Amino acid sequence: MKILSIDSATAAATCAILDDDNVLGEITFNYKKQHSLILMPIIDELFNNTGMSISDIDAFVASKGPGSFTGLRIGLSTIKGLSQGTGKPFVTVSTLDSLAYNLAYTDGIICPILDALRDNVYTALYTFNNCELNRITDYINISIDELINMLKDKNCNISFVGDGVPKFREKLIAHLPKISFAPAHLNLAKASSLGELGLKLLSKGTFDDLYASVPIYLRKPQAEREYEEKMRQNKNE
């Protein structure tokens, strides 16, 4: 099965074409360009360099977050449009799942952390057993201090991965004894990892509904939060 996979939930825009277990091509761009400007050119470049076209794709995979509100909407809308236009199915996978999958076959706990601003992170905890990634918590949005408290009593190595690692590395080292960190190139979301997880779902006949599929936000958009805060202030005056 040939799939096109994209992840635009973080600052990095990443796209890949997979043919079953073979990654035919992958492009990741992580430097000061809006997803709305870069995503379709990346997809077009992938097709040009693999000699393929949209008609060769059997299914699509998109990130459902959590992450950037705008990025998630752009990525999912792109995949929904391609799915509807071609009549091919699509499935969504969490960016946290794909980041954890970057550290497949790692012992202990895998903890992806995405920077959610104001010293908060999007995270979940995973283990990798019997060649399968297992999520052992819900997807959560918590402060880095709350995450540290949650992990203090874990009697095993904890491996951190994600774009929150550079920001919080020193604090994690200072408070947690048995930890390790992914190398820099694995801290970025990878469309190939997202695609492999999506392929597992598609091979089981699992796919998303075009109209019901929505991103995982975990918190309200900033504009909505600011509006609610303004309303509370006005009410208290």
N, C-alpha and C positions, 0 to 999 in steps of 0.2 A: 504494500500500500504506500503510495506517495502522498506525503502531507506537506502543507505549508504551515509553519508555526511562527507566531510573532508574540513578543512580549514588550509592551510599552508602559508597564506599571511603574517603572522607576526612571531615573534620569537617563538610563541607557535604553536605546532602541535596538532591538535585536530580532533578526529574522533568520529562519533556516528552512531548508528543504530536506526532508528525510525520505528515504526509500526503504521501508521496514527498518532494519537495524543499521542501515548505512546513511551517514550524514553526507549528502551530496554537496551542500554548501551552507555557509553560515556567515552572516555579517552582523557585527555589533558596532554601534556608534555611540560614543559616550562623551561628546564634547559640544556643549553650548548650542545645540540646535533643537528647535521645537519638533516634537513628534509629528505634528501636522504637516511639517515641511519635509521631513526626512524619511518617513515610513514608506510611502509609496515608491519613491526613488530607490530605496534599498530593495524592496520586493522586485521592482523592475530589473535592477542590476543582477539579482540572484537568477531570475529567469534568463536574462541575456547570457550570463556566464555559464549556466548549466545547459543551455540549448533547449530549455523547456518552455512551456507556456501554461497558462492557467488551466487549459483543457486537460493537461497531463496530471493535474492534482486530483486525488481521490477524496481528500478530506482536509479539514483545516483545524488548527489548534490555536487558541488565544488565551492569554493570561486573564484571570478574573480578579487579580489582586490578592491582598490589599496593596495600596500604593497611591500614586498620584491620581486624583480624581479625573483631571483632564486627560492624562495619558491613558488611563483605563478606558474611558469612553471612546477615545480615538481608536485604540487597538481593537476593542470589541466591535465597534461600528464597522471598521474595515473588514473584519472577518465575517461579520453578519452579511455585509454587502456582497462579499465574494461568494459566500455560501448560497445566498438567495439567487445571485446572478447565474451561478453554475448549476444549482440544484444538488450540490454536494453537501454532505453533513459537516458539522463542526462540533467541537467539544471544548470546554474551558477547564483550565487547571490553575490552581493557585500559584502565584509567584513564590510564595514561601515553600510550597512543595518542591518546585523546581530548583530553588536554591539549596534546599536540603539534599536533593538528588545530586547536586554537584559534588557532594561528599559521600556518595554511595560507597558502601563497604567500609565505612568508618565505624570503629567500635565506640560504645558509650552512647551519649546523647548528642544529637545534632541540633544546633540552635541557630536558625537563620534570624538575622535582625535587619530590618529595614528602618532607616531613619524616618520617623514620623514627626520630627521637629519638636522643639521645646523639651528636649531630653526624653522624648517618648520614642518607643519602637513598636513596629508591627512584628509579631513573632509567633512561634509555635514550637513545640518540642517533638523530636522524631528519634526513632531508632531504625537501624537497618539490619534486619534479620532474615535469614532464609531467602536471600536475594530479593527482598521486598522492602520498600520504604514504608514505615508505619508511623503515622502521626498519633501522638499519645496525649495531646492537649487540643483544646479549641484554638482557632486563630484569635489572637488577642492584641489589643492596643494598650500598652502599659508603659509606665516610666521605667527608665533603665535601673533605677533604685529598686523598684518593685520586682523587676526581673532578677536582679542580683539576689534579693531576699528569697525568691522562689527557688533559686538554684543552689543556695548555700548548703542545703542538707543532702544534695545528690552525691552519692558515694561512688562516682565514676567520672571518667574524663568527659568534658563537655567541649564540643568543637563548634566554634562560631563561624558563621559565613554570612555575607551580605554587605550592602553598602553602609551599614551602621558600624561595621568593624573598625575602620580607621578612626571614626569619631569617638568611639567608646572603648577602644583597646586598653588604654592605660587604666581606666577605671575598673574594667573587668579584671585585669591582672592584679590590681591592688586588693580586690575583695574576694576573688575566687581562686582556690589553690590549684585545682586540677583542670586546666583548660588549654586549648590549642586554637589556632586560627587558620582559616583557609588562606592559601596564597592569593595575591591580589587579583589574578585573572579569574579566579573562581568566585570572587565577591560580586561580580557582575551577574545579573540575570542572563541566562543563556537560552536562546530559543531552541537549541538542540536538546537540552535537558527537559524543557517544557514539552517539546515534541515527543520525546520518548515516553513520557508519562501519559501524554494524550493518546499516543498510539496504543498503549496498553488498554485504555478505556475503549477506544474505537474498535479494537479487535474483539472486545467482549460485547459489542453491539450497543455501547453507551454513547449517546450524543446529546447535545443541548437542543432545547426548543428555541426557535428563532425569536419568538416574541416573549418568552418567559425568562430567558437567560439574562442575568444582571451581574454586575461586578460585586465583589466583597469590599465594602467601604470601611467597616468597623467603626467609623465615626462620621459625623455630619460634615459636609463641606465647610470650609472656613467662612465663606460668605453667609451661610445659614447660621453658623455659630455666632458670628459677629452681630447678625440681625437679632437673634434671640437675646444676646447680651444687651443690646441697645434697648430692646423692648423691656427687659427687666429693670434697667436703669431708669427708663421713663416712668415705669410703674411705681418705682420707689421714690420718685421725686415729689 
